Amino acid sequence: MSHALMMAADQTDFVGTVWRDDMWLSNYPLNYHTAIDYFACSPFWDPQCNNVRARLEQRGLTDLQGMEYTLDSCQEPHLFVICKQERQSADAAVPVMFYYILDGSVYQAPTIHGVLSARLSRCMYSVQSAFLRLQKDLDPLMKTVPAPSKLLSLPSLSTQHSKLQMRRVPSNEDMHSTNRIISHVLRKNALAAHGQQQQQSSMLSSEPSEFHLPQVRANTPAVSWAPQS
């Protein structure tokens, strides 16, 4: 962690603190040149900053190292943004904290961590409130829903094996009846095959029958045909 961030963490959190000096504002105008002087009267000001040293030693801020306050931006006469930064060299300065003067009232700008934490806390509160309201709406409905029935368990392998063993074993009489039926079917098929074979052999040994064309008699008049006109 850098030295600037460590100093910022050690500082008192003034977020939510508002400072205003109506007497100063009634005697002096608040503008680009007097914003730092007005801010120096607030509790946000560090009396050991480089601004005080530079004024006493008649030196510039870039010639010193340490904490200093600069006017970052402004929209006269309503808004002035002041940056507290750590001067490391003439060309390097690390921002530590931001303050703003809005219509004569001085505030400390919250950090990004503080803003995100506040937004997340607000979101969590909204989500929790929504779930509580949903739970209240669903409680009466859940009381009217019957309890789910128990699932039927599938029969185990041992139960199936016992059922197979309980089947009746065929007796000798059943086996004899079965063999008799099979023999009868085989004999019937054999006789049918033998008769079909004899019929085919007889058809092959017989002579082919003669085919005679019909004869036309001589005195039969010829039939003439002509298309109709």
Disulfide bonds with the S-S distance in Angstrom:
none
